[in-house]
Amino acid sequence: MKTLRACCIRLHRWFGLASAAFLVLVGLTGSVLAYYEELDAWVNPRFLAQVRPGEPRLDLATLAERAQDLAPEVQVMEATWRYGGRQAEIRTRPWPDSDPSFAPGFDSILLDPWTGAQLGRRTWGDIRQGWVNLIPFLYRLHYELALGHPGMVLLGLVALGWTADCFVGLILTLPAIGWQSRCQRRKSTRGWWIRWLTAWRIKHPASGTRRLFDLHRAFSLWCWMALLVFAWSSVLLNLPSVYEPVMLTLTGYTPPAVSIIQASGKRGDAERGLSWRQALEQGRHLMSYQARSLGFTVQREIMLRFIPRDEAWLYRTHGSRDVLHRRGATDLYFDAHTGRLRALQLPTGEGAGQAVTSWLYALHVADVWGWPLRVVVLILGVVLAMLSMTGVLIWRRKRMAENRSAGE
């Protein structure tokens, strides 16, 4: 037992020191991102259209075509409703056959959903463009350290270590169990629980070092389950190559349809086959048929995206099986040339693995249960930063005390 505890102490200490800066960063940015839409709207009010009650909005295909007319030098890839329908975000990329040095200066065109008028352009998350990208830049910091794929993988490895450290830290809060006879152990069970109860408390009065230790240990216990959920959901988002096989083994989870559908033959990266209008109509037709067949309802459209790699269209809606509140994850994939159904992915009702994954994602992005969860996520991000900082301070004070003792 002593050997196990000593090993756990070393693992907890070195992981905490190695990951502290990362966890402080993701904790504080995560607190802010719980209110992503509200903050981005506050920073960029000109990117939101005035609501026109009683006036119908343009559909996603029409808005995508408008954006293509406004920016013929780039290829429109995706049209998405944002901010409760007050903005249509059109994502773009340079044409595949364009000059490699060509830099359009934007990858997102924001349109008025009622008129199709342009509200603005930006390269999402590029802080060099100024305040218009402040909140998206914080998102990039939180998700990938604003470094692209390498940053995403690095944070995924941190999340994997964080998940393991949740269990290591829990073990360290447990009172030691001595070598006792079975009778003695039965008598001391009640005492063991009483001793563990002290780990949940913050002593007062106490020395500064003791107060730091109590804060670190007690808050980690109070928030243990929430911290584990956010740690493992971070692995889901940043390191799916680890998350998917683990969840396949535990729950039978299969990865998202976009990672398993295969095109029957390549016909050119830039070629779509179906137009935006045809794709929207086909997506609506296929989704309506699937809804009738499987017994769910479609409540609103979310997004239409062209996926060149798979030569497919993605039509996303918010349906009755969704966990997410503001977004949607009822996804339908169909062939970009023939319109044939490739795959349907429902958030719930299709197995425990998919349901668990949907809930993990919804909890992580604070898009379920309304404002109470967003407040919890805000507080939890601050707690995570506090736990990381107190852990470093505890180590530093112990190290200083050891150095003083060695010098005497």
N, C-alpha and C positions, 0 to 999 in steps of 0.2 A: 504493500500500500504506500509506504514511504517513497519507494522508487517511482511508482506511478505519479504520485503527487509532485515529486521533484521534476519529473519529465514534463508534467502539465504546466508547472510554474515556468520552466524554460520556454516552452512553446508559446505560452500566453505572453510572456515578457517580450520575446523577440518578434513575434508577430505584431504585437502592439506598437513596438518601436518602429518597425519597418513600415507599418501601414498607417501610422497616426496622421501624417500630413494628408494622405489620400482620404481617410475617413472624415477628417475635419472638413475637407473641401466638399465631399459629396453630401455630408450631413447638412452643412449650411446652405449649399446651393439647392439641395432637395427641399429644405424648408421654404425657400423662396419659390421654387417651381410648383409647390402645391397650389399656388395662385398664379400660374403661368398666364392664362388668358386674361385675367383681370389686370395684371401688371403690364403685359404687352399692350393691351388696349389703352392703359393709362399713359404709357410712354409714346404710343403711336395712335392717337385718336383719329388721325386723318386716314388710317387704313380701314376704318369701319364705316359702312354706309348707313345713312339714315333709314330707319325702318319706315316702310310705306304700308300701313295697314290696308288690307283689302286689295292690294296690287300684287299679282302673282310674280314670283321670281322667275328668271330665266333658268332653263335646265342646264345640267352640267355639260352636255354636248355643245350647246350654243355658246356657253361661256368659254369652253376650250377653243372653239373655232374663232371667237372674238380675239382671244389672246394670240392665237396663231396669226391672225391678220395684223395685230398690233406689233408682233415681233417675228417676222418671217425668217430672220436670221438664225433662230433657234427652233428646236423641235419641242412641241408641247407633249408632255408625258403623263400628266395627272391633273385632275380637277377635283377639288375637295371643298366641302362646306366647312367654314370655320366660324367661331364666335357666335354660335346660335343662329347661323344663317345670315349674319350681317357682313360676311366677307366670303368671296370665292377665291381660294388660293390655287393658282395654276403653276405647277412645277414644270421646269423646262431643262433642256440640256442642249449643247451644241449639236448640230447635225453630225452624224457619224462620218460623213465624207468631208467635213469642213477642215480648214487648216488647223493642225494641232496647236498652233500658237494663238488661235482665235480665243479671246476672252470677252464674252458679252457683258460682263459686269453685273449680272443678275442670274439667278436660277429660279426666281419666284416672281410672278406677276399677280398683283392683288386687284380684283375687280369688284365693282358694285354689282351685287346679285340681281338687282332690279333693272339696271340700265346697261350693264356691261361696260360702263366707263372705267377707265383705269384709275385705281386709288394710289398705286405706288408700285415700285419694284425694289427688290433687294436680293443679295446673295445671302441666303438664310444662315445666320450664325457668324457671319464675317464681321468681327468687331471693327475692322478697318473702315467700315462704312458708317461708323458712328452710332449714335443713340438708337437708330432704327433697329439695330441688331443686339441691343443690350440683353434683353431677356432670352432670345434664341442663343446668344453666346453663353449665357449662364447654363442653358440646357446642354450645349456642347461640352462645357467644362464638366458638368455633372455626369454625362454619359460617356465621354471619350477624351477628357482632358483637353479638348479642342485640338487633338492631334490626329484625328481620323482613326483608321482601323487599329494601328498600334496602341493608341491610348485606350480604345475600347477593350482590347485583349488584356492590357495591363490591369484595368479596373476589374475585368472579369476574374483575373487571378486573385486580386485583392478580395473580391467578393467570395471566391471559393475558400480562401483562407479565413475570411470573416465567418462564413458558415461553420467551418470546423471549430473556430475559436469560440463560437457561442456555446458549444458543448464542453470544450476545455474549460472555459470560464465558469460554467455551471458546476463542473466537478470541483473546482477550487473553492467554491462557496460552501461545499458540504463539510460538515464536521468529520474529523478523522474517526475511523472505527478501529478500536484496538482489538487485539487478539483475545477474545472472550469465549467462554463456554456458551453453548446454545441457551442455557437457562439464564446466564448473566446478560446475554445480548437481548433476550426477550424482556427482561426487567428494565434494561437501559434504553429501550426503544423510545419511550416517552421523553426521556431526557435528551435523546438525540434530536428529536423534533424541536424541543425547547432551545437547544443550542443552535440549531439552524435558524430559528426565528430571529436570533440576534443579528444574523447576516442581513436581514431585511430592514434593519433599523439604523438610524444615524444618531450616534451618541451625542449627548449635550449635557454638560460641557465636555470638550475634548481638545487635545492639542491640534495644531494645524495639520500635521501629518496624519493623525488619526481621523480627522474630519475629511481629508481628501480620500483616504482609504474607504471610509464608510460611504461617502458619496459615490465612489466608483463601484463598490460592491452592491450597495442597496439599489441604485438606479438600474444597474445591469440586471438585477433580479426582477424588479418591478416591470421592466420593459423587455424581459427576455424573449417572450414569444413574438412580440412585434419586431424586435431586432432580428430574430431568426427568419421571419417572413421576408423582411426587406433584404437580408443577406442572400437568401436563396433566390428570391425574385430578381436580384441583381445578376446572379449567375444565369438565370433564364434570359435576361436581356443582353448580357455582354459575352457570355460564354456558352452558347447553345450546344456546342460540340461536347460539353460535359453534361449540361442539364438534360438533353434529350435521351441519351442512353441510360442515365440514372432513372429518369422518370418512366422510360420504357420498361425497365426492370421492375420498378415499384408499382406502377399503375397501368402499364400497357399504353402509355402515351405515344402517339405518333406525331412527328414534326409537322409544322404548318404546310399546307398544301403547296405553297409557292416553292418549297424546297424539294418536292417530290414529283411535281408534274414535269413531264418531258415532252418537248416539241417533237413532232413526227419527222421533221426535216427542216433544215435551215433554208430560209428564202431571202436572207438579207437582213441585217440588223435594223435598218431604218424602215423596213416595209411593214405596214400594219395589216393590209388586206381590208378589213372592215373600217369604215370611216367612224368618226366620233359619234355621229348620229346613229349609224347602224349598230355600233357597239352598245350604246346606251339602250336602244330598243331591245337588242338581243339579251342584254343583262337583265332588263326588267322582265322580259318574257320568261327566261330561264328561272329567275328567282321566284317569280309568281308561281310557276309550276312546282318548284321544289317546296315552296311554302304550303301549297295545297296538299302535296303528297306526304309531307313529313309533319304536318300539323303545327306550323308556327306562323306568325304573322310578321309582315314587314311594316315597320312604323315610319321610317324615313330613310332617304338616300344619304350616303356619307361621301362616297368617293368613286371615281372611275379612273383607272390607271392602265396604261399600256406597259407591258413587261417584255422588252425586246429579247432578253436572254431566253425566255421560255416561249416566245412567240404566242403570248396570251394576253388577255384582258382580265383585270381584276375589277369586279363590281362589288362594292362594299355597302352594306346597309346596317341600320340599327333595327334589330328584330326582337321578338318576344322572348328569345332565349339568350339575349345579351345580358351580361353582367354590368358592363360599362353604362354609365348614365349619359354623359355628354358626347361620347364618341360612339363607335359601333365596331363590331368584329364579326358580323355575319357575312362571310366572304365567299364569293362565287367566282371561279376561274373558268374561262372558256377560250377556245382556240381563236387566235387573232385573224385567221383566214376563213375558217369554215363556220365559226360560231358554235362549234360543238362543245358541250359541257366537258370540262376537264375535272373539276373537283368542287365540292361544296364543303366549307368548314364552318361548323356551328360552335359557338362558345360553350354551350352546355347541352346536355341531353344526348351526347355522343360518346360517353365513356368518362370514367373518373379522371383519367389523365388530362383530357382536354378541359374538363370543368375546373380542376385544381389549377391548371395553368392560366385559365381565364381569370380566376379569382386572384391569383398571385399578381398578375399584371394589373388588374383593376385596383387592388390595394396599393400597389407600388406607385401608380400614377394618381392616386387619390380621386378616382372617378367612380365611386360608389358610396352610397349612404350620405351624400350631400356634404354640407359644410362641417358637420361634426368630425368626419374623417379627415378633412383637410386641416382642421385645427390640430388633430392628433398627429398628422404627418409633420406639420410645422414644428410642433413641440418635440417630436421624436428626432427630427434632424438636429435640433439644438442639443438634445440629450446625447446623441451619438458623438457629436463634436466634443461635448463635455467629458464623456467617458474616455475618449482618446487623449484629451489633454491632461486629465487627472492621472491617467495611467502613466504618461510620460513624467509628470511631476513627481509621482510616487517613486518611480524608478530613480529619478535624479536625486531626490532627497535621501533615498537609501544608499545610493552610490556615494554621495557626499559624506554620509555618516560612516560608511565603511572606510573611506579614505582618511577621515579624521582618526578613526580607531587604529588604523594601520600606522598612522604617523605618531601616535602617542608612545 
